[in-house]
Amino acid sequence: MKYLFGPINSRRLGLSLGIDITPRKTCSLDCVYCECGKTSILTDAVSEYVPADAVIGELDDLLSASPKLHSLTFSGSGEPTLHSGIGKIISHLKKKYPQYKVTVLTNGTLLWREDVRDSLSEADCVIPSLDAVSDDVFFKLLRPAAGITPELLCDGIIKFAREYKGTLFIEVFILPGLNDNESELGKIKDICVKAAPAAVQLNSLDRPGTEKWVRALSADKLSEIKKIFAPLNVTISSRASLEDIGGQVFSVLKETIARRPCTARELAAYTGAGIDSVKKELADMVNAGTVRVEKIESEEFFFLNHS
């Protein structure tokens, strides 16, 4: 599959089929914490980066067998709302496969555009990110394409929230020393209050980020921050305890690592393969130079070596 990956056992979405509709690391932001690595094409230009009809063709081939899935999720290694055909793809899915929930994970930077907001209107769930409001924090943390500002981001999220009929969550990624102070968190909360999402999802680093100096926030600190957002409904995202989900093809392993680094245990859960088999395959891939290993907080994460 060229544009699809998984399904994977997502900690937030259940058994999720990934839909990746931009070339690798084509994004409107170059976030210091991004688990997919540094942005190679930094842009806010909306275009048909890959053929929408080809994506639809892959989806039809896979979904015609009525696989057991919880979500069809636009995500991957770039920003999905940069694709001008995302609305066409979502509309096709909702008309032909209404039994599946369609989810869009987005950095929210293009929601100020009416055409982008309209393109997401049929999705069941949209999860934009809101990590900073102040200029200094925004530009240091997110390193946006020219012309993208915190004002545009906040305005877009609020407008989308007022128009959208589906389920809206807002993800806030917290990094120590950047956006974990009361002043910045208060400003983020103010925007969340105006948007009134179903929930605010607090998150922090649990796998290697783009910049080596980026560090995770402690669970205790996240719990303290959760109180700041009261009375909003707030959840704390953390790596789930993953169990094998039998029946998945082993080729998912390489496809998944290609989009984000994973531990052997996560890959075992994603593929349904036994942990020993996964470790053996990973060792062979490391020896062949296909993947490399990096450690973060004593855990080994596997990265695909892109040629």
Order of alpha helices (4+ residues) and beta strands (2+ residues): beta-beta-beta-beta-alpha-beta-alpha-beta-alpha-beta-alpha-alpha-beta-alpha-beta-alpha-beta-alpha-alpha-alpha-beta-beta
